[in-house]
Amino acid sequence: QVQLVESGGGLVQAGGSLRLSCAASGSIFSINVMGWYRQAPGKQRELVATCTSRGSTNYADSVKGRFTISRDNAKNTVYLQMNSLKPEDTATYYCWAADSLGRAYWGLGTQVTVSS
């Protein structure tokens, strides 16, 4: 089992920045990919960014050039640096991890609110 705990959400004005962190614990040796999803009210959960254990990254088109995902394997932590935030980035952001068997794990989420 893997446990994921997010931190770093909050309220920010449009154009501002936030950094989210997600610390993994438990069977961390099995983790292959970590990343972030988000869900806005009334909308489906969507992929934001992922990062493999080798550092390969993938981003949703809506955040390319503004968000950066990074991973510290020594600390078992993944980060999401969010710059140039827009009101449409407002959502609950969930940390996600997948292990070598393809099992998915989720954090409880952290709220990000961007005011216009």
LOKE-89000 format. One line per 10 residues: number of its first residue (from 0); for each residue x, y, z of C-alpha. Coordinates in steps of 0.25 Angstrom, whole numbers. Each point is the difference from the previous one (the first is absolute). Layout:
REM LOKE-89000
NUM> X Y Z; ...
REM end
This chain:
REM LOKE-89000
0> 0 0 0; 4 14 -3; -5 12 8; 1 14 -7; -2 13 8; -1 14 -8; 3 14 5; 2 13 -5; -14 4 -5; -7 13 3
10> -6 13 -6; 8 9 -10; -3 11 -9; 1 -2 -15; 14 0 -5; 5 -5 13; 8 -12 3; -2 -12 10; 8 -13 2; -6 -13 4
20> 7 -11 6; -4 -15 2; 8 -9 9; -1 -15 -2; 2 -10 11; -3 -15 1; 5 -10 -11; 7 12 -7; 10 -10 -7; -12 -4 -9
30> -3 14 -5; 3 2 -15; -8 12 -4; -5 12 9; -8 12 -4; -11 9 2; -15 0 -4; -10 11 2; -15 1 1; -9 13 -1
40> -14 0 5; -9 -7 -10; 11 -5 -8; 7 -13 -2; 14 -2 6; 11 3 -10; 15 -3 -1; 9 12 3; 14 -6 0; 7 -13 2
50> 15 -3 3; 6 -14 -1; 11 -5 9; 10 3 -11; -5 15 -1; -8 -1 -13; -11 10 1; -14 2 -6; -9 12 0; -14 3 -3
60> -1 11 -12; -7 9 9; 12 1 10; 12 -1 -9; 10 12 1; -7 4 14; 1 -13 9; 13 -8 3; 0 -14 6; 12 -5 7
70> 4 -11 9; 9 -3 11; 2 -15 1; 9 1 12; -12 7 8; -11 -8 -7; -6 13 -4; -6 6 -12; -2 15 -2; -9 8 -9
80> 5 15 -3; -12 8 -5; 3 13 -6; -9 10 -7; -12 -6 6; -13 3 -6; -14 -1 6; -3 -12 -8; 11 -7 7; -9 0 13
90> -2 -14 4; 3 -11 10; 14 -5 -4; 2 -15 3; 14 -7 1; 0 -13 -7; 10 -12 -1; 1 -13 -8; 8 -12 4; 7 -10 -8
100> -13 -9 0; -8 12 -6; -7 2 13; -4 15 3; 0 8 13; -6 13 3; 2 11 10; -12 7 6; 2 13 -8; 3 14 3
110> -8 12 -4; 6 10 -10; -9 13 -2; 4 11 -10; -7 13 1; -2 9 -11
REM end
